[in-house]
């Protein structure tokens, strides 16, 4: 099979490109995930979509194809939270593992998934490994009160291949939005997602509303799904196609900025342990995020 006819539609430039319908987008992404396309076609798709931009209908179709193919994580009946973790730490420590462990100690099953897309960043996987939580293999299961880190390649190797295109061309592609929107679990889960730029707030909000997924969306820390410890962002919840604001952005700087660790896996793991033990205070923004997440998964 070939995706050349789809590339012809989406590859006509910013003004000339035509958007795909949801069914077309699902067929296109299905072929990509099934690795039925050549490297040249895959690269053309990524560049064309980077120039055109994804519509909510296209992202919904991409999600349809992805959800139909993922090796799902078993969670039983436990309230479940999904934390995509793909950006890692560049200037600030990655506190996604702290968020995961704070939720787990409240009895929530937490699935963190990701893969390293940039070698110079410190990943959640590295911090969790310092805490003794190793990456899961096939047939992953997570229970209430546990954190599991699931590599993208375990969920689907075709999806990992799509993300890896960034290493070759240096640009994001629809896969990087896709992994922040998907639910890799067998049952219902709250997907905690983040955006980096205002245009992604609009597109991701529209996609969550269109697909009816349960999610919490915020401007995270350097693209991670955890609130910035230095300020409290706005947070929106999506449920059954409805959207509501659960946290307004707090303007201005904090009276006291929390002391944060260096951008290092071992130092971040030690900091995380000190917060969990109560030796250091949970940053206010993260504490509020935990409250909103727990309220949603328990209702």
Backbone as a ProteinNet text record, in pm:
[ID]
protein_1_A
[PRIMARY]
XXXXXXXXXXXXXXXXXXXXXXXXXXXXXXXXXXXXXXXXXXXXXXXXXXXXXXXXXXXXXXXXXXXXXXXXXXXXXXXXXXXXXXXXXXXXXXXXXXXXXXXXXXXXXXXXXXXXXXXXXXXXXXXXXXXXXXXXXXXXXXXXXXXXXXXXXXXXXXXXXXXXXXXXXXXXXXXXXXXXXXXXXXXXXXXXXXXXXXXXXXXXXXXXXXXXXXXXXXXXXXXXXXXXXXXXXXXXXXXXXXXXXXXXXXXXXXXXXXXXXXXXXXXXXXXXXXXXXXXXXXXXXXXXXXXXXXXXXXX
[TERTIARY]
84.9	0	87.9	27.3	102	19.8	88.7	20	44.8	90.5	125.5	5.8	-115	-232.1	-267.9	-236.5	-257.1	-152.3	-28.7	78.8	48	-14.5	-49.5	-149.6	-239.4	-338.2	-277.3	-197.1	-147	-16.2	46.1	178.1	181.4	71.2	64.9	100.7	164.5	203.9	98	133.8	46.4	-89.5	-92.4	-218	-289.2	-215	-276.8	-313.6	-263.7	-289.1	-435.5	-482.4	-620.1	-619.2	-708.2	-718.5	-785.3	-746.6	-806.6	-926	-1020.4	-1129.6	-1082.4	-1164	-1124.3	-1096.7	-1179.3	-1159.9	-1032.3	-1008.6	-885.2	-762.1	-769.6	-656.7	-628.5	-735	-716.5	-649.5	-690	-627.9	-480.8	-450.7	-312.9	-226	-271.5	-191	-181.4	-285.3	-280.5	-168.7	-152.8	-45.5	91.9	101.2	228.5	261.8	165.4	191	217.9	154.3	179	309.7	378.6	508.9	501	394.8	374.6	426	487.7	535.1	687.4	746	891.1	940.6	1070.1	1128.6	1105.1	1112.5	1091.6	948.7	850.6	710.4	687.5	747.2	729.3	785.7	904.1	963.3	880.2	826.4	741.8	616.2	556	437.6	469.6	580	614.4	639.8	711.7	740.3	613.1	531.9	407.9	314.9	301.3	214.3	273.2	405	469.8	438.9	434.4	403.5	254.8	172.2	26.7	-33.1	11.4	-51	-167.1	-190.4	-296.2	-428.5	-537.8	-670.1	-719.5	-817.3	-874.1	-930.7	-993.8	-1046.6	-934	-822.6	-708.9	-651.4	-636.2	-582.2	-676	-807.2	-903.5	-886.4	-865.1	-841.9	-711	-607.4	-479.2	-495.3	-573.8	-598.6	-676.7	-776.1	-854.6	-762.3	-672	-579.7	-485.2	-439	-343.6	-408	-524.3	-592.1	-627.2	-649.6	-683.4	-562.6	-442	-320.5	-230.9	-252.3	-163.2	-168.5	-55.4	-53.7	-93.2	-215.7	-273.4	-217.9	-215.1	-173.8	-295.8	-285.2	-395.7	-396	-510.2	-521.2	-632.8	-705.9	-815.6	-922	-973.4	-1076.8	-1020.1	-889.6	-827.7	-846.6	-873	-871.3	-732.4	-727.6	-600.5	-571.8	-445.5	-397.8	-285.1	-287	-183.4	-101.3	30.5	121.5	216.8	191.4	289.6	415.4	531.5	656.8	757.8	764.8	848.1	948.8	928.1	1015.7	1138.4	1120.3	1232.8	1274.6	1389.9	1439.1	1550	1538.7	1643.8	1700.9	1613.6	1655.9	1604.8	1496.6	1433.8	1430.1	1433.5	1427.9	1294.7	1298.2	1175.3	1105.7	989	916.7	793.7	785.1	677	679.8	796.9	798.2	745.1	772.2	717.3	565.2	509.7	364.4	308.7	374	328	326.4	432.2	443.3	349.4	324.1	225.8	86.4	53.9	-76.4	-85.4	22.6	21.1	0	59.4	42.4	-99.6	-179.4	-320.8	-408.5	-345.5	-419.6	-454.6	-392	-419.5	-318.3	-363.7	-271.9	-220.1	-89.2	-29.3	53.9	23.5	97.9	174.3	306.1	391.9	446.2	431.5	487.5	571.5	672.9	759.9	877	956.1	1080.1	1172.8	1300.6	1397.5	1399.9	1368.3	1369.2	1484.1	1546.1	1661.7	1764.6	1885	1987.7	2034.6	2020	2073.6	1979.5	1861	1763.8	1760.2	1726.6	1711.7	1566.4	1545.3	1411.4	1349.8	1218.1	1148	1192.6	1219.3	1264.2	1391.7	1484.6	1610	1586.3	1495.9	1465.7	1396.7	1300.4	1230.8	1325.9	1420.4	1519.6	1602.4	1634	1706.4	1622.5	1492	1399.3	1369.6	1429.6	1408.9	1290.8	1235.3	1122.3	1175.9	1189	1246.2	1137.4	1178.3	1084.5	1013.6	886.2	805.7	829.6	809.6	818.1	680	666.4	537.7	437.7	309.2	199	207.4	216.1	228.5	98.7	112.3	-0.2	39.4	-55.9	-30.6	-152.6	-125.5	-232	-247	-354.5	-376.4	-257.2	-209.1	-96.3	38.9	41.4	166.9	192.7	320.7	362.3	432	392.6	459.7	511	636.9	688.6	689.3	617.7	604	669.3	777.2	839.7	744.1	754	666.1	677.2	798.1	817.2	742.1	716.4	637.2	490.5	445.2	306.4	285.4	380.7	374	504.1	570.5	700	687.3	572.5	551.9	539	482.3	470.7	607.6	690.7	826.7	903.9	882.4	948.6	907.8	779.6	731.5	798.4	808.2	872.4	1020.3	1083.4	1227	1262.9	1164.6	1192.4	1252	1216.1	1268.2	1420.4	1479.1	1625.2	1688	1616.4	1670.6	1648.1	1528.7	1495.1	1496.5	1497.9	1507.1	1378.3	1264.2	1135.7	1033.5	942.4	832.5	741.8	659	560.5	433.4	327.1	202.2	215.4	316.4	335.7	359.4	423.9	454.8	330.4	231.1	101.4	19.4	28.7	-48.9	-22.4	105.8	138.2	90.6	66.9	17.7	-134.5	-198.8	-344.6	-399.9	-319	-371.1	-383.7	-474.7	-491.5	-441.9	-326.6	-269.9	-323.1	-428.8	-479.2	-600.6	-621.6	-735.4	-868.1	-870.9	-993.1	-986.5	-1087	-1089.5	-970.5	-925.6	-814.9	-822.4	-767.7	-755.8	-618	-614.4	-488.8	-450.2	-335	-286.1	-189.1	-230.5	-153.8	-111.3	-14.6	40.2	67.9	77.3	112	222.7	290.9	401.4	369	280.4	246.8	94.7	43.4	-102.3	-177.4	-116.9	-188.1	-215.7	-128.3	-151	-260.4	-276.2	-389.4	-520.5	-532.6	-656.1	-676.6	-574	-589.8	-609.5	-535.6	-550.7	-685.2	-730.8	-862.8	-972	-962.3	-1063.5	-1061.6	-943.2	-933.6	-990.9	-958.5	-1015.2	-1167.9	-1219.4	-1364.6	-1427.5	-1363.3	-1416.9	-1419.2	-1315.5	-1305.4	-1374.2	-1411.9	-1481.1	-1392.1	-1261.8	-1170.3	-1173.1	-1136	-1119.5	-975.9	-959.7	-825.2	-818.8	-696.5	-665.5	-552.3	-571.1	-475	-424	-292.5	-229.8	-103.8	-53.4	78.7	179.6	247.6	334.8	473.8	564.5	703.5	785.8	826.6	907.1	846.1	712.7	643.6	604.9	649.8	610.1	471	405.6	266	252.9	357.8	354.9	358.6	284.9	280.5	418.2	446	570.6	571.6	673.7	681	690.7	722.7	743.7	618.8	515.4	393.7	278.6	156.4	39.5	-29.2	-33.5	-98.4	-248.2	-318.8	-459.4	-468.1	-575.5	-597.4	-741.1	-758.3	-890.8	-912.9	-1036	-1074.6	-1172	-1150.2	-1237.2	-1300.7	-1431.4	-1502.2	-1630.4	-1646	-1766.1	-1795.7	-1692	-1710.2	-1731.2	-1735.4	-1755.2	-1622.8	-1607.8	-1485.2	-1517.9	-1434.8	-1453	-1317.3	-1307	-1185.5	-1189.9	-1090.6	-1086.7	-982.6	-892	-788.8	-754.9	-771.2	-730.5	-580.7	-521.3	-380.1	-360.9	-261.4	-229.3	-126	-162.2	-74.7	36.3	146.9	256.9	346.7	451.9	549.2	513.6	564.9	544.3	619.9	562.2	630.5	762	759.3	879.9	893.1	994.5	1016.3	1074.4	1014.5	1066.2	1208	1284.4	1420.9	1414.8	1467.1	1459	1596.2	1600	1729.3	1790.5	1913.2	1977.4	1914.8	1938.3	1884.9	1972.7	1945.6	2024.9	1934	1941	1849.4	1865	1988.3	2010.4	1964.5	1998.4	1958.3	1806.7	1741.9	1595.9	1530.2	1589.1	1535.9	1546.1	1657.5	1675.3	1574.1	1557.4	1458.2	1317.9	1285	1154.2	1132.2	1232.9	1222.7	1202.6	1272.2	1258.9	1118.2	1060.7	923.8	825.8	842.5	752.9	761.4	879.2	897.7	852.2	815.8	773.1	886.5	1008.1	1122.3	1122.8	1063.6	1045.2	897.1	850.6	710.2	682.8	564.9	521.3	499.1	561	535.8	386.1	342.9	199.1	129.8	191.1	126.8	104.9	202	190	88.3	84.7	-14.9	-156.5	-177.2	-308.6	-340.8	-242.2	-263.5	-304.2	-238.6	-273.2	-418.8	-460	-597.4	-698.5	-673.3	-766.9	-772	-658.7	-655	-731.4	-705.7	-773.2	-923.7	-966.6	-1111.1	-1173.4	-1104	-1160.5	-1163.2	-1058.4	-1053.9	-1140.8	-1180.5	-1262.5	-1412.2	-1448.7	-1591.2	-1644.7
-119.9	0	124.2	239.3	363.6	476.5	573.7	691.5	812.7	789.7	900.6	991.2	932	1015.2	1104.2	1058.6	1144.4	1255.9	1221.9	1322	1429.7	1390	1486.9	1589.4	1545.5	1637.2	1727.6	1668.6	1746.1	1818.7	1788	1840.3	1957.5	2028.4	2139.2	2274.2	2271.6	2396.7	2445.8	2548.5	2599.3	2643.2	2708.9	2763.3	2668	2578.3	2491.6	2353.3	2314	2179.8	2161.7	2038.7	2005.4	1915	1942.8	1861.5	1728.4	1625.7	1493.6	1479.1	1395.6	1360	1259.6	1235.2	1146.6	1005.3	953.6	818	809.4	910	913.1	919	1004.8	1019	888.3	816.4	687.9	586.7	585.1	493.3	528.5	656.1	701.7	662.4	694.8	662.2	511.6	438.3	293.1	234.1	284.7	235.7	272	391.2	432.7	345.2	322.9	241.6	96.2	47.5	-89.6	-101.5	10.9	18.7	-33.8	7.7	-28.7	79.7	185	295.5	300	351.9	363.4	478.7	480.4	591	722.8	721	842.9	893.8	804.1	843.5	895.2	828.9	870.6	1011.4	1035.5	1167.7	1274.3	1241.4	1335.5	1368	1266	1287.5	1381.8	1358.3	1438.9	1585	1607.4	1744.3	1814.2	1742.3	1801.8	1842.7	1755.7	1786.9	1897.1	1904.5	2010.4	2146.3	2153	2279.1	2309.9	2209.1	2230.1	2248.4	2166.8	2164.4	2066.8	2005.1	1904.7	1969.3	1922.7	1964.5	1869.2	1910.9	1819	1691.6	1702.4	1584.1	1487.8	1541.3	1455.5	1389.9	1466	1408.1	1301.7	1324.6	1223.7	1094.8	1107.3	989.2	920.5	999.6	941.1	864.3	920.6	852.9	723.7	726.6	605.7	491.2	521.7	418.7	371.6	465	430.7	345.7	386.2	311.1	169.3	151.2	18.2	-74.8	-18.8	-98.4	-108.9	-27.8	-27.9	-159.1	-198.3	-306.5	-242.2	-262.2	-185.7	-229.3	-134.4	-159	-200.1	-311	-359.4	-286	-230.7	-156.6	-208.7	-309.9	-361.4	-255.2	-247.5	-149.1	-27	-16.7	92.5	225.6	333.6	466.4	491.9	535.4	537.7	675.8	714	840	807.2	870.7	853.8	981.8	968	1082.4	1061.4	1125.1	1120.2	1195.8	1142	1207.6	1192	1293.8	1286.3	1400	1508.3	1624.5	1619.4	1572.3	1564.9	1701.4	1704.9	1826.7	1889.4	2020.5	2093.9	2202	2294.4	2401	2378.9	2302.8	2276.2	2125.9	2081.5	1937.4	1879.1	1754	1688.6	1631.9	1689.5	1650.1	1565.4	1514.5	1421.7	1297.8	1240.2	1127.7	1165.8	1287.1	1331.7	1334.1	1390	1392.1	1250	1159	1019.7	955.2	975	911.4	974.4	1103.7	1168.7	1112.1	1086.7	1028.9	883	808.6	666.4	646.6	731.4	712.5	746.3	804.2	828.2	714.4	606	488.9	485.3	570.9	575.8	489.6	421.7	352.6	455.3	464.8	568.2	502.8	538.5	489.2	606.7	601	699.3	632.5	698.6	640.2	744	697.1	790	720.7	800.7	754.8	874.2	848.7	957.7	1008.4	1137	1195.8	1294.1	1335.6	1425.1	1379.4	1351.3	1293.4	1388.1	1518.6	1614.5	1642.2	1584.4	1607.8	1490.3	1519.8	1416.4	1369	1240.2	1184.9	1140.8	1128.1	1070.7	927	855.6	717.4	710.2	804.5	804.9	834.7	927.5	961.6	844.8	783.4	668.4	551.1	533.6	426.6	451.1	576.4	610.6	577.5	577.6	544.1	394.6	316.4	172.5	126	215.1	178.7	163.6	40.1	13.5	11.7	23.1	23.6	-111.7	-107.1	-228.3	-294.2	-425.7	-499.3	-525	-630.4	-664.5	-705.3	-699.2	-738.3	-663.2	-532.1	-449.2	-446.5	-455.7	-440.6	-341.7	-260.5	-167.4	-168.7	-172.5	-179.1	-45.3	-32.5	87.1	109	232.9	265	238.2	201.8	172	270.6	283.9	360.3	264.8	268.5	189.5	283.9	263.7	336.9	241.9	281.5	196.5	266.2	210.2	269.3	267.5	368.1	377.5	254	201.9	84.5	-37.4	-45.7	-155.2	-138.3	-14.1	12.6	-13.9	32.7	5.2	47.7	-45.6	-12.8	81.1	77.8	170.4	313.7	331.4	465.3	518.6	430.9	472.5	511.5	438.4	473.1	612.7	645.1	776.7	886.3	866.5	966.3	981.4	873.1	874.5	957.9	991.5	1075.3	1208.4	1253.2	1381.5	1382.8	1269.4	1263.1	1286.2	1249	1263.2	1402.4	1459.2	1587.6	1705.2	1677.7	1785.6	1860.1	1806.7	1873.7	1778.2	1834.3	1754.1	1711.1	1609.2	1563.7	1525.2	1485.5	1454.5	1351	1264.8	1165.6	1228.4	1344.6	1409	1466.2	1503.7	1542.2	1419.1	1319.1	1196.3	1130.8	1120.3	1050.9	1128.2	1258.5	1337.8	1334.9	1275.2	1269.6	1129.7	1026.5	889.5	831	735.4	657.1	515.7	476.2	344.8	233.6	259.4	160.8	85.8	-34.6	-115.9	-51.5	13.6	74.1	225.1	288.7	435	487.8	605.7	670.4	819.8	896	1040	1068	1123.2	1158.4	1299.6	1313.4	1444.9	1492.2	1593	1635.9	1781.2	1819.4	1954.6	2009	2139.6	2206.6	2306.4	2348.2	2442.5	2579.1	2582.1	2707.2	2720.7	2845.3	2867.1	2795.6	2782.8	2716.7	2570.2	2507.4	2367.9	2356.6	2460.5	2462.1	2451	2528.6	2527.1	2393.1	2342	2218.5	2097.5	2091.9	1978.1	1981.9	2100.2	2113.4	2065.6	2106	2066	1915.1	1854.9	1710.3	1634.1	1676.5	1610.3	1620.1	1737.4	1755.8	1668.3	1660.2	1582.5	1433.9	1383.6	1239.6	1197.1	1291.9	1258.3	1194.1	1213.3	1153.7	1229	1157.8	1219.6	1269.6	1397.7	1453.7	1577.9	1608.3	1736.2	1796.8	1921.2	1986.4	2114.8	2133.2	2252.1	2285.8	2405.6	2439.8	2387.3	2279.9	2210.5	2268.3	2192.1	2235	2186.3	2276.9	2242.6	2128.6	2129.8	2028	1904.2	1891.7	1778.4	1803.9	1697.2	1707.4	1744.3	1797.9	1840.3	1992.4	2050.2	2195.4	2250.7	2369.6	2438.2	2472.8	2428.2	2450	2597.5	2683.9	2825.7	2910.3	2852.3	2928.9	2832.5	2878.3	2791.9	2824.3	2729.1	2753.1	2725.5	2769.4	2731.9	2583.2	2519.3	2376.8	2355.2	2280.7	2249.1	2099.1	2060.4	1919.7	1892.7	1779.2	1735.2	1602.8	1597	1475.3	1464.3	1351.2	1324.4	1437.6	1493	1597.6	1736.6	1748.6	1878	1929	2060.5	2123.1	2217.1	2215.7	2314.2	2352.8	2475	2527.4	2494	2421.4	2383.1	2462.4	2527.9	2607.8	2727.8	2846.1	2967.3	2987.9	3051.5	3085.8	3189.3	3165.5	3261.6	3359.3	3485.4	3587	3623.2	3672	3718.1	3605	3642.3	3545.4	3498.8	3383.1	3332.7	3418.4	3428.3	3501.7	3433.7	3300.8	3223	3114.3	3124	3024.5	2898.8	2780.5	2657.7	2627.5	2570.7	2530.1	2400.7	2404.1	2290.1	2228.6	2101	2035	2075.9	2036.7	2057.1	1964.3	1995	1911.2	1786.9	1691.2	1568.6	1460.2	1340.7	1233.8	1198	1181.9	1142.4	1251.6	1377.6	1488.3	1503	1484.8	1494.9	1381.3	1262.8	1149	1173.7	1230.9	1262.5	1368.4	1471.2	1575.7	1515	1427.1	1361.8	1284.4	1211.9	1135.5	1227.8	1339.4	1434	1495.2	1521.1	1573.7	1467.1	1345	1236.8	1209	1228.6	1206.8	1325.3	1434.1	1552.9	1641.9	1610.8	1693.7	1824.8	1822.5	1942	1952.7	2074.2	2096.4	2065.9	2009.7	1991.2	2129.1	2159.3	2288.9	2313.4	2435.5	2467.1	2429.2	2461.3	2433.3	2283.8	2203	2057.9	2003.2	2057.9	2015.5	2041.9	2156.6	2187.5	2093.3	2063.3	1970.2	1832.9	1785.4	1657.1	1658.3	1766.2	1775.9	1766.4	1838.8	1836.8	1698.9	1634.8	1501.6	1401.6	1403	1308.2	1329.6	1454.1	1483.7	1422.2	1429	1379.2	1226.6	1161.4	1015.4	946.2	1019.3	960	987.5	1061	1092	1012.8
0	0	0	-23.6	-30.5	29.7	87.5	140.6	51.5	-72.3	-160.6	-189.9	-200.1	-229.5	-111.1	10.3	127	130.3	98.7	96.4	-6.9	-118.3	-222	-167.4	-79.9	-21.7	84.9	174.5	288.1	257.3	143.2	115.4	18.7	2.8	-92.1	-29.8	85.8	149.4	246.1	321.4	427.3	375.7	259.1	207	111.3	46	-52.3	-2.2	114.7	167.3	204.6	190.8	227.5	350.2	443.4	565	532.2	606.2	590.8	683.2	644	733.2	837	936.5	1046.3	996.7	907.7	856	772.9	689.1	609.9	700.6	802.7	893.9	966.9	1003.9	1071.7	979.3	851.6	755.6	735.2	721.8	703.5	822.1	942.3	1060.3	1080.2	1044.8	1055.9	971	849.3	763.2	819.7	877.9	937.3	1057.3	1145	1263.8	1227.8	1123.7	1078.4	1000.5	986.4	918.6	775.8	709.3	569.1	474.4	529.2	446.2	449.9	344.1	336.1	422.6	447.8	522.6	450.4	317.7	239.5	255.8	248.4	267.4	408.9	506.9	645.5	666.8	612.3	624.6	555.5	436.9	364.4	443.2	503.3	587.7	702.7	771.1	888.6	850.4	742.7	700.7	652.8	575.8	525.2	639	739	851.5	938.6	945	1022.5	962.2	830.5	762.7	769.7	745.5	741.6	880	975.7	1107.8	1110.3	1226.7	1237.5	1278.5	1218.3	1261.2	1369.9	1451.6	1551.5	1488.6	1371.1	1302.8	1267.6	1219.7	1185.6	1310.1	1417.7	1540.2	1596.1	1583.4	1629.1	1549.3	1418.2	1335.4	1369.2	1392.7	1433.6	1564.7	1657.3	1785.6	1765.3	1676.8	1649.6	1606.7	1514.2	1464.6	1574.3	1654.7	1760.4	1868.5	1915.1	2021.6	1976.7	1847.5	1796	1790.4	1804.3	1784.8	1907.2	2008.5	2123.9	2200.6	2256.2	2355.1	2487.8	2528.2	2638.3	2774.1	2865.9	3003.7	3084.8	3157.1	3240.1	3374.1	3411.4	3537.3	3627.1	3581.9	3662.6	3683.5	3804.9	3838.2	3909.4	3917.7	3992.1	3921	3996.7	3933.8	3876.6	3752.1	3679.8	3622.2	3632.7	3574.9	3477.7	3361.8	3260.1	3251.7	3261.9	3253.3	3135.4	3021.8	2912.4	2954.8	2922.4	2961.1	2848.7	2763.2	2643.6	2631.8	2704.1	2687.5	2778	2901.6	2993.4	3044.4	3111.3	3175.6	3092.8	3073.9	3004.6	3096.1	3141.6	3232.4	3374.3	3385.7	3515.6	3539.3	3666.2	3694.3	3650	3605.2	3562.6	3686.6	3718.4	3840	3808.8	3687.2	3655.1	3744.8	3776.3	3870.8	4008.9	4054.4	4183	4177.6	4070.9	4054.4	4055.1	3984.1	3977.4	4115.3	4192.4	4323.4	4425.3	4413.7	4501.4	4476.6	4351.5	4317.4	4362.4	4342.5	4378.4	4527.6	4609.2	4754.1	4800.7	4710.7	4739.5	4687	4641.1	4597	4450.2	4371.7	4228.1	4153.3	4049	3958.1	3858.2	3844.5	3759.2	3649.7	3525.8	3410.4	3349.7	3357.4	3291.5	3165.6	3051.7	2929.2	2857	2785.9	2715.9	2650.4	2582	2521	2511.2	2506.1	2497.9	2354.4	2336.2	2202.4	2183.9	2293.8	2285.9	2389	2344.4	2430.9	2540.6	2521.2	2616.7	2734.1	2731.2	2839.6	2936	3061.6	3164	3162.1	3149.1	3132.7	3264.8	3263.6	3379.1	3403.2	3295.8	3309.6	3392.4	3370.1	3445	3592.6	3621.8	3761.6	3830.6	3763.2	3821.7	3843.5	3753.3	3771	3896.9	3925.2	4048.1	4171.4	4154.4	4263.3	4268.2	4181	4180.9	4098.9	4016.4	3930.3	3788.5	3743.6	3612.2	3505.7	3381.4	3270.1	3259.3	3226.5	3214.2	3079.6	3077.6	2952.8	2897.3	2818.3	2759.1	2866.4	2831.8	2921.4	3054.2	3044.7	3164.2	3243.2	3374.4	3466.1	3574	3616.9	3726.5	3817.9	3947.8	4047.4	4118.6	4194.8	4274.9	4367.1	4372.4	4458.2	4396.1	4266.8	4198.6	4084.6	4050.9	3933.6	3838.3	3711.7	3608.8	3501.7	3460.9	3346	3227	3121.4	3003.6	2884.1	2831.1	2712.2	2593	2510.2	2393.5	2305.7	2290.9	2207	2256.6	2385.8	2441	2403.3	2400.4	2361.9	2213.2	2130.8	1987.5	1921.7	1854.5	1794.7	1675.6	1606.3	1495.7	1542.8	1660.8	1718.6	1758.7	1812.1	1846.9	1720.7	1612.2	1485.9	1439.1	1452.9	1413.2	1495	1624.8	1711.3	1677.9	1637.5	1609.9	1488	1405.3	1288.6	1331.8	1451.4	1500.3	1506.3	1537.7	1544.2	1406.5	1301.4	1166.4	1109.4	1133.8	1070.1	1166.3	1296.9	1394.7	1421.8	1376.6	1394.3	1454.5	1533.3	1586.2	1471.9	1497.3	1399.7	1474.3	1405.9	1475.5	1586.5	1577.5	1682.7	1818.4	1820.5	1948.3	2014.7	1935.8	1992.6	2027.4	1941.8	1959.1	2093.6	2132.7	2257.1	2380.2	2363.7	2476.2	2487.4	2388.5	2386	2413	2392	2391.7	2533.1	2542.6	2665.4	2637.5	2693.9	2664.6	2754.1	2829.2	2926.5	2872.3	2926.2	2883.6	2922.9	3037.9	3086.9	3088.4	3148.8	3156.6	3236.1	3198.2	3268.7	3243.6	3336.6	3318.2	3259.2	3139	3073.5	3115.9	3178.8	3219.6	3111.9	3038.5	2922.7	2935.9	2852.5	2860.3	2722.4	2715	2590.1	2617.7	2512.3	2525.8	2466.7	2366.3	2298.8	2291.6	2290.5	2291.8	2180.5	2059.8	1950.7	1982.4	2061.2	2099	2205.3	2286.5	2380.4	2302.8	2195.8	2118	2048.6	1983.1	1905.9	1997.1	2108.2	2199	2269.9	2306.8	2370.1	2275.4	2149.5	2051.1	2029.3	2030.2	2009.7	2128	2249.4	2367	2366.7	2331.9	2329.4	2220.3	2104.2	1992	2021.2	2086.9	2112.6	2241.6	2326.4	2451.2	2555	2544.2	2640.7	2774	2879.9	3010.8	3022.3	3049.8	3051	3137.3	3180.7	3243.4	3162.4	3120.2	3031.8	3097.2	3091.5	3148.4	3071.3	3091.5	3039	3138.9	3102.6	3196.7	3201.8	3258.5	3274.5	3156.2	3071.3	2954	2872.8	2862.5	2785.3	2863.2	2988.1	3072.4	3130.4	3176.1	3220.8	3368	3426.3	3565.9	3570.7	3666.1	3679.4	3714.7	3667	3698.5	3847.1	3917.3	4062	4098.8	4003.1	4031.1	4011.4	3948.9	3922.1	3898.2	3923.1	3905.9	3773.8	3680.5	3551.2	3558.1	3455.9	3441.4	3408.6	3455.3	3430.3	3387.2	3277.5	3224.3	3229.7	3259.9	3262.6	3148.4	3081.1	2972.3	3013.3	3002.7	3041.9	2960.7	2891.3	2811.8	2713.8	2653.4	2554.2	2610	2742.4	2806.9	2863.8	2868.4	2917.4	3031.6	3134.7	3241.7	3300.2	3340.1	3402.6	3552.5	3600.1	3741.3	3819.3	3746.1	3812.7	3725.6	3782.4	3711.5	3728.6	3630.5	3642.5	3752.9	3835.3	3940.6	3886.4	3885.9	3829	3926.9	3871.6	3955.3	4001.4	4067.9	4117.6	4257.2	4294	4429.5	4530.2	4648.9	4755.9	4788.8	4791.2	4818	4711.9	4629.6	4524.7	4587.3	4560.1	4621	4575.3	4666	4632.1	4552.4	4430.7	4340.9	4319.8	4286.6	4263.8	4130.1	4108.2	3979.3	3875.9	3749.4	3640.7	3629.1	3715	3724.4	3779.8	3723.1	3763.2	3910	3956.4	4095.8	4191.4	4161.6	4248.7	4251.7	4136.8	4131.3	4209.2	4203.4	4278.7	4429	4473.6	4616.2	4658.9	4577.7	4606.9	4617.2	4523.2	4523.4	4652.5	4696.9	4820.7	4940.5	4943.7	5055.7	5060.9	4943.2	4940.6	4988.9	4944.5	4984.6	5134.9	5191.2	5335.3	5419	5354.8	5427.2	5473.6	5430.7	5467.8	5389.4	5270.5	5189.7	5153.6	5137	5105.5	4958.3	4932.3	4794.3	4733.1	4618.8	4554.9	4537.8	4565.3	4567.1	4437	4324.9	4196.5	4177.3	4217.6	4203.8	4302.6	4423.8	4522.3	4470.7	4407.2	4350.5	4235.3	4154.4	4043.5	4095.4	4199.8	4260.7	4307.6	4373.3	4422.5	4308.5	4200.8	4087.9	4022.5	4009.5	3948.6	4034.5	4165	4253.6	4253.4	4249.2	4245.7	4120.6	4008.6	3883.6	3876.8	3922.3	3910.4	4016.3	4117.7	4223.2	4205.7	4102.6	4079.3	3961.7
[MASK]
+++++++++++++++++++++++++++++++++++++++++++++++++++++++++++++++++++++++++++++++++++++++++++++++++++++++++++++++++++++++++++++++++++++++++++++++++++++++++++++++++++++++++++++++++++++++++++++++++++++++++++++++++++++++++++++++++++++++++++++++++++++++++++++++++++++++++++++++++++++++++++++++++++++++++++

